[in-house]
Amino acid sequence: MNSSDKKIFAIIFFSIFTSVTGVGIVVPLLPVYAHDLGASGLYIGLIFGAFSVSRTFLLPYFGGISDRKGRKPFIVAGLLGYTLVSIAFMFSADVNSLIVIRFLQGIASAMIMPVAQAYIGDITPEGREGFYMGAFNVSMFVGLSIGPLAGGVINDQFSLNAAFASMGILAAAGCMLSFFLLPPVSSERIFGRDKAPRSVARLLRDRVIAGLFIVRFCYITCIGIIWCFLPVYADSEFGLSSSLIGILVMLGVCISGMLQVPMGLLADRLNKRYMIISGCLIIVYAVYSFSWAKGFWDIIIADIFFGVGGGLSTPPVMALSVIKGNETGSMGSIMGLLTMGHSLGMLFGSFVAGMIMDYCGLRNVFSLGAMVMLLGIFIFILLTQKKESDSLPYVVISNKCEKS
């Protein structure tokens, strides 16, 4: 990666870090804020669901259209949207306005994440996909770790509006940085810019892309289960304090974040398919381990294994996504599809696991996650066993990657 591309990488890294940190500051505080405004449990669910609905359906669109129109306009517009949303939060006076604001925030989010990932994919040198995508993932994992902690401190020491303002300041900083320092659209290196965006159905006809989507969906389903129900499990079954529960929720994220770069380096040297399968098998064991935990340290060990599994599998998933993006000339569309799998997995994990908890018991929620991930591994193996031989190198020929 030359010096110009390293500058682009640093700008996008910081922009995503600030936006994810800002969201992390605010989101854990929203349920309390909504409750203070008189929201019932249903309305709190609608506040969070509005974000997921708008984000999920627009992710493939913005990812695909950025393949033709360029990356910079969508990143800048999305970060500007985050800035305006933070201001709107400060002036929201009722539950209905919160639902509308979260819906708009989902639109802004759909502009940022897949397009930023596609931009990194555009500038990633051949054979270094694992390292650079792993390094970029650190921006999200660190932001997810710092945000909730910072939000709690800001809210306790100052006010909720100060937390909203912090989100706006961080988003505005990323927006200004991207607007002034990212190069113009005309200089972006996007393969297949003259092609029409590929539909979700057409992308999923590629067996490797479909396999990556399934793995992503199943992994995030497990994350959704852990984030939603591990706090309840730790409190009701073991009586853990809020601080210990916070450590549990963040531990897996931190471990995965720390492993992104080293596992990315390995993904550039080892068989990516086998790394994905190995990491997902560790995730199966980790999630199932929660169901028979007998105390705090059992949960800690399971959480550590979950972080290791995610850290091992995520960089090769993203590396193969970049390779397929170059091969098909649909980098933005593929990143949008994978991020869509992320949103659907979070929705599925929280919704279905909630029903399992109500009818089958809390411990069975984690058994569900393990079964979903195991099924995802099986489907991934079937889809990729003949179509993807990752031991063969990729070379760029005529603006697309082919195996040599």
N, C-alpha and C positions, 0 to 999 in steps of 0.2 A: 504494500500500500504506500503510495507516494505521499509527499508532505501535504498536498492539497486534499487528498482523500482523508488523511489523518485529521485534518482540520474539520472536515465535514463530519467525520465520525465523532469527534469531541463535541461539536455543536449539537448534534442530534442526541448524543448520550446525555448531555446536560439538560436538554429540553425535555426528554422523556423522564429523566430523574426528577426534575422539578414538578412536572405534571403529576406523576405517580405519587410523589411525596405529598403534594397538595391534596390530592384526592384521599390519600391515607390519613391526612390530618382531619378531614371533615367527615368522612363516611361513618366512622365508629360513633360520632357524636350525633348523627342525624336521628336515630331512633329516639333518643332522649329529647331532642329538640321537638320532634314531631309529637311525642307524647305530651310535652308541655303545652303544645298548641291544641291538644284535645284529640289527637289521632287515636283511633282504635287499632287493634292488632291488624285488622284487614287493611286499613289505610296505610299503616307502616309498611305492610307488604307491597301495596300499590306504589308507594314512594320508591322502593328499591326495584320493583318490577318494571316501572316506567323506564328507568335507565337501561335495563337489560333488553327490553323490547325494541326500543329505538336503535340501540347499539347493534343488536344481533342482526336485524334485517338490513341495516345500512353498511355493515362492514364489507361485504363482498362488492357492493356498488362503489364505495369510495376507493377501495383497493384496486378494483379494475379500472376505474376512470383515471386513476393516477398513472396507470401504465401509458395512457395517451396524453393526458394534460400536464404531466409532470408532478413531482413530489412536493416541492416547496410550497405551492399555494395551499395545499390541504393541511400541511403541518402548521403553517402560520395561522390559517383560519381556525383550525381546531384549538390551538393554544389561545387565540383571541376569544374563542367561544368559552373556554374554561375561565378566562379572566372575567368575562361578562356574567357568567353563571355565579361566580363567587360574590359579585356585587349584588346580584338578584337574591341570593341567599340572605344577605344582610337586611334586605327590605321585605322579605317574605312575611306575610302576616297570618296566613292560614294554611291548612293542610293541602287544599286544592292547588295553591300556588307552588307548594313544594313538589307536588306530583308533576306539574308542568315544567318546573325548573329541572328536575331530574331527567325528564324526557329530553329536554334540550341538551343537557349534559351528556346524555347517551349519544346524541348526534355528533357533538364535538369530539367525544372519545373515538367514535368510528372513523373520524377524519385523521386522527393522530397515529394510533398504534400500528395498523397494518401498513400505512404509508411510510412511517419511519422505519419499520423493519424492512420494507422493500427497498428503501433508499440505502440502508446498510448492505443489503444483498447486492445492489447494483455496483457498489464500490469495493466489494470483497474480492480479493485476488483468488484465482483458481487454486484449489488445494488448501486454502486457509479458511474455508467456510465455518468449520467448527470453532476455531479460535475466535474469530471476529464476532460471530453470532453469540457465542458464549460470553465474550467480554461485554457485548451490548446488553445481554440479558441481566448483567449485574445492575444496570441502572434501574431496572424494574424491581428486582429482589431487594436491593438496598432501600429503594423508596418505600416499598411495602413494609419493610422492617422499621424504618425511622418514622414514617408518617403517623401511625396510630399513637406511638409513644409521645411524639411532639404535640399531637393534637390534645392528648390528655393534659400535658403540662401547660399548654397555652390556655386551655379552657379553665383549668384550676387557678392559674396565676393571674389571668386577665379576664377573658370573657369568650363566649361563643362567637361573637362577631369578630373578635381578634383572630380566631381560628379561620373563619371565612376569609378575612382579609389576608391572612398568611397564604392561603390557597391562591388568592388572586394575585398577590405579589410574585409568588413563585411562577405561576403560569405566565404572567406578564413578562417576567425576566426571560423565560424560554421563548416567548413570542418575539420579543425585540431582538434577541440573539439570532433567532432563525431568520427573521426578516432582513436584518442588516448584514449578516455574515454568511448565510448560505448562498451559493452561487445562483445565478439566474437559471430559469428552467431550460433555456436553450443550451446550456452546457451540461445538463444532466445526461448520464449515459444509461439510457433505458432501452433494452432489447425489445423489439416488437412494438415500438411506439406506433407504427403505421397500421397495426392490426386492431380489429374490434375486440373489446374486452371479452374474455371467455366467461360463459355462464357457469354457475355452480354445478349444474348437472354435467356440463361438458368436462369440467375439471375433474369431477369425481369418476369419470370413465377411465381416467388414468389410475391404474391399480396402486401405484406407489403413493400418489397424492391421496387417494381414498384411505390407504392404510395409515398415513400420517394423520389424517383428519380423525380417524377412529381412535388412535392412540392419544391424541390431544384431548379429545372429548372425554375419554375414560379417565385419564389422569386428572383433569380438572373436575370431573365428577367426584373423585376422591378428595380433592382439595375442598370442594364445596361442602362435602359431608364433614370433614374435619373442622373447618372454620365455623360451621353452623352448630355442630353437635358435640364437638370435643369440650367446649366450655360447660355445656349442660351436663355432660357425662362426668367431667372432673368434679363438678360441684355436687351433683346429686349422689354419685356413687362413692366419692372419696372425701368430700367436704374440703376441697382445696381452696385456698384464698384467691382473691382476684389477681394478686400479683403473680402467683404461681401459674394461674390459668393463662395470664398474659404471656408468661415465659413459654408455656407449652405451645400456644398458637404461633408465636414468632420463631420458635426454635427450628422447626422444619424449613421455614422460609430462609432463615439465615444460613443454614447448612447448605441448602440448594444453591444459594447465591455464592457462597464461598467456593463451591465446586464447579461453577460455570466455566471459568477460564481453564483450569487444569483438564477438565473433561472435554472441553472444546479442543484443546491441543491433542488429546488422545483420539478424538473423533476424526481428526485430520490424518491420523496414522493407522487407525484400526478400522475394522469393519463396522460401519455405522449401524447397520441392521442388527448385528449381534449386541451392540451396546444398548440399543433401544430395548431389545427383548430382555436383556439382563437387568437393566434399570427398572423395567416394568414388573419383572418378577419380584424384585426387592420391594417394590411398592405394594404388591399383593400381600406379601408376608407382613409388611409393616401395618397395613390397614387392618388386616385380620387380627394382628396382635392386640390391637386396641380392644377387641371384643372379649378377650379373656384376661385382660390386665387385672392385677390384684392390688395395685398400689401405685403411688406416684412414680417410682422408678421404672416400673413396667411401662407406664405411659411415656416416660422420657426416652426409654430405649426404642420403643415403637416409633416415636416421633423422629429420633435420630435416623433410623432406618428409612423412614419416609423421605426425609431430606436427602439422604444419600441416593435413593432411587430416583428422585426427581432431578438431582444434580447430574446423575449419570445419563439419564435418558433425554433430557431437554436439549443439550447442545447438538447431538446427532440428528434429532428431529428437525431442528432449525437449519442445520447444515444441508440435509437432504432437501429441505424446502427451497433453499437458495439454488441448489443444483437443478432442481426441477423448474424453478422460476426462470433460470437462464435457458434451460433446454426448450421450454415452451414459449418464452417471451411473455410470460404472464406473472411476473414477480409480485406485483401488487395484488392481483387476483388471488394468488395462492396464499399470500400472507393474510389477506382478508378472510379467506376460507378457514385458515387455521385459527384466527382470532374469533371467528364465528363459532368454531368448535369449542373454544374457551368459554364463550358466553353461554352456549347451550349446555355445556357440562356443568357450569355453576348453577344454572337454573334447574337442571335435572337432578343434580346431587342434593340440593336443598329441598326441592319439592317432594321427590319420591322418598327420600330418606325421612322426611317429616311424616309421611304416611306410614312408613315402616315403623317408626318410633311409636306412633299412636296405636297401631294394631298389633305389633309384634315385639315391642320392647326396645329400649335404647341400645343395648349391646348389639342387637341384630342390624342396626344401621351400618356398623362397620363391616359386618359380614357381607352386606349388600355391596359396599364399595369394593371389597376384595373380589367378589364375583364379577362385577362390572369390569374391573381392570383385567381379570383373567380372561374374560370373554374377548376383551379388546386385543390382548396379546394373540389369542388364537386367530382372530380375524386378520390381524396384521401379518402374521406368519403366512397365512393362506394367500393373502393378496400380494405379498412381496417375494415369495420363495422362488418364483420363476422369472419375474419381471425385473428384479433389482439385484444385480451382483455387485455389491459395493466394493469388492476388492479391486475392481477395474478402475483405472484412473479416468477422469473426465478431461477432455481438452476442448477448447473453444474453437469452433469452426463455423464461419459464416454466421456469426451472431447467435449461435446456439451451441449447447454442450452436447457432445456425443461421446460414446465410449470408444476408446482405442484398444 
